[in-house]
Amino acid sequence: MSSHLRKTKRNKVVAVARGRVSVTSRDYSRLDLVKTKGEGGVGKSCLMSRFISNHFDDHSFHTIGVEFMNKTIEVNGKPYTLQVWDTAGQERFKSLRTPFYRGSDICILAYAIDDRSSFNNIKMWLNEFLHYAGVKNGIDRYPFMVVGNKSDVSSKDREVSYDQLKQWCEENKIATYIETSAKNDNNVVEAFSMAVQRWVELEQRAEKELGMLHHPDTVTLHGSTTASSIRTTCCSRFSEEAKAPMLKRSLVCT
């Protein structure tokens, strides 16, 4: 089991968030690591703050380095404790943020609807994450989520349309995307819920494919499948002895 993710112990989940330690006395099903990525100023910290504490600060400072906070939500009737990491978008902090990519369960790529350059750079953030997180099986096998933040801006200030977001995601094989407003609390919880749902879908697919490897009567079409390739799907770690998926780790917003 990874040292970055431990099964939530009974009666306690300990998380360090901005220098504080919080203890939650419930037995939740799992801990997912979520990482957020994107240019500085697109609202990653505001999205995290709105999601975690339902708070919005119009004068928040850019993140320096990395920080993370925890929140538990229910998706399809099951609880998931998300550890959401906010990583600095400035180039000078690259050496600080990239070591935290590996072991992530979900990656949220964020841009600002009123900033075309932040949208154009999503591809760069995607490639950076693929490289440092060690994603090997293709974009469509990992739970990426693209979020266009600041949907509250006026139509004259909008520089990226929803159709452009949809087209970019289709071209880059990313199935999950949404527009949000951290300021107006629009689609923020929905965005994280959709990301978890995508993770669940890919985990179920990986489990099914892994199970097929242990049935000699199964015929695999369109090329062979190996246990090694399946185990790396969504950065999952599988127990060789139990042939079952182990609990996962984190979500990254970029």
N, C-alpha and C positions, 0 to 999 in steps of 0.2 A: 504494500500500500504506500502511496506517495507520502513523503514527509510534508508536502504542502497541504495535503487534505487528510483530515482525520474524520472518521465517523463521529457525528455529534454525540458526545457522551451524555449519558442520562443525567438529567438535572443541570447540565451546564453546557453552554456554548460561549467560549471566550473569544472576543475580537478586540484588537487594538485599532481604534479609529481616531485619527488626529490627536494622538497622544493620550486618549482616554481608554479605559477598559470597561466593557459592558458585559454583563452576565445575564443570560436568558435562561430561565428555569423551565424549559419544556423540551420534550424529546422529539425533535423534528426529523424528517425522513432523510435529509441529505444536506450537504453544503456545496453550492455551486459557485465557482469563481467566474465573475463577469468583468471583463476589461473594456473600458471605453477609450476610443482613440479618435484623433482628429486635430485640426488646427487649433491653436490657442484662440480663445474668444468666441468659439462657436456655441458655447453653453454646456459643455460636458459637466462641469461642476454644478451648474444650476439644475441640470437634469437629475444628477445624483441627489442633490439636496432636496429637490421636489419629491423624488421617489422615496427617499429614506424618511424624511421628516416633514414632508408637505410644506416646505419653506422655500421662499424665493427671495434672493437678495440681488437687486438690480445693480449693485455696486460691488459685487464680489471680485476678488483679485484672481489673476491667473494662477493656476496650480504650479507650484515649484516642486519638481520631483514627482512623487506619487503619494496618494492617500487612499484609504478604503474605509467603507462602512458596511454594516450588515442590515439586512431586512428579510423577514420571512413573509412570503405570499403564498396563496393557494392557486394552483392551476389545475383545472379539471378535478377539483376536489381533493388534491394532494398538496401537502405543504412542502415548500422549497425555501431553504435559507440561502439567500443570495449574498455573496460577499462582493460588493461592487467596488472596483478599483478605478480611480480617476488618474490618468497619466498626463504629464505635462506635454503640451503640443509643440513647444518651441524646440528648434533644432539643437540648441545648446544643452538640452536636457536628455538627448537621445541615449547617452550612455547610462543614465539613471533609470530610464523607463524600460528599455529592451530586455533586461534580465528578468523582468516580471511577466513576460509574455508566455513563456513555456509553462505548461500545466493549466492553462486557462480552459474553461469549459465553453464559454461563449465570448464572442467579440462583437462589440457594438461600434460601428464606424459612424461618426457624427460629423455633420457639416451644418452651416448656417444658410438658411434659404435666401437671405439677403446678401450673401457673399459667394459669388461665383467661383472665386479662386479656392475657397475651402472645399467646394464640391469637386472641382477639377483635381484636387490633391487627394481625394479619397483613394484613388488607385495606388498612390504612393504609400499611403498608410496601410492599405491592404497588403501590398507586397512586403512591407516592413514586418508586419505581423506574421505573414506566412513564413518568412525567413527565420525570424527569431523564435517563433513558437514551435517551429519544426513540423508544420502541417504538411503531410506527405501525400495524402490521398485525394487531393483536389478540393477546390473551393466548395463544390456542391456537397461534399461529405463533412463539412464543418459548419456549425451553427453561427454564421455571420448574420448580423442585423445592421441595416443602414438606416440611420435616423436623420431626417431633415428637420433641424430645430428652428425655432423662431417663426412658426406659422402664424403668429400674431401680427407680423409686419403688414403694412399696407400693400396693396397690389402694385403700386408704383415703385415700392422698394424691393419687391421680390425679384430675384435674379435667377432662380432655378425653379422650374415648374414641376408639378407632380409627375407629369408625363415623362419629363427628362430623368427624374429619379427612377421611375419604373423601367424605362428603356435601359439605363445604365445597369441596373440590377439584373435584368434579363440577359444582357450581353455578357455580364461577368458571373452568371450562374449563381446569383444570390437570391434565394427565394423569399426572404423576409425583409420588408422595408415599410416605413411609415413616416409621416410628418407629425411633429410634436410642437408644443409650446410649453416650455418650463414656466414661463411667466404667467400664462393663463391656465396652467394645469390641464392642458389638452393632450390626451393620448399618451401621457407619460407612463402611467401604470400599464396601459395597454401595450406599450412598446416592450417593456420588460417581460410581460406575460407572453407575448408573441415569441420573444427570444427563447424563453423556457420551453414553450410548446415545440419550437423547431428542434431544440436540443433533444427533447423526449422522442420526437419522430426519428431522428437520426440514431439515437441510442437503441430504439426498438428495431430499427433496420439492421444495425450492427449485431444485436443479439440474435436475430433471426438468421443472419448469414453465418454467424459463428456456430449456431446450432446445426445448420445444414452440413457443416464440415464433419460432424460426428455421426452422420447417417450414411453408410456406404451405398445405399440405394439411390442417393441423391445425385442427379446429373446437373452439372453446372454448364450453362450455355454461354456463348460469347466470351470464351476465355476462362481460364482457371482462376480460382480465388484461394488465397492463402490465409492461414490464421494470422500471420504477421501483419498483412495489409488490413485485415478487419480490426485488429486490436488497436491500430493507430487512428481509426476513425474517431473524430471529435476528441482527440487526445485522450481517449479512454484507456484505462489500465485494466486488464482482465486477469483473473486468477487462473493460472494453469491447472491447479489442482481441482478447483470447484467448477471451472469452466463457466464462471459467472462474472458479470461486470462488477468492479469494485466501485465504491463511492467516489465522486468526483470533486473537483476543487474550486474553480473560480471563474468569474466573468470579467472581461476587460472591456472598458470603453475607450475608444481612441478618437 
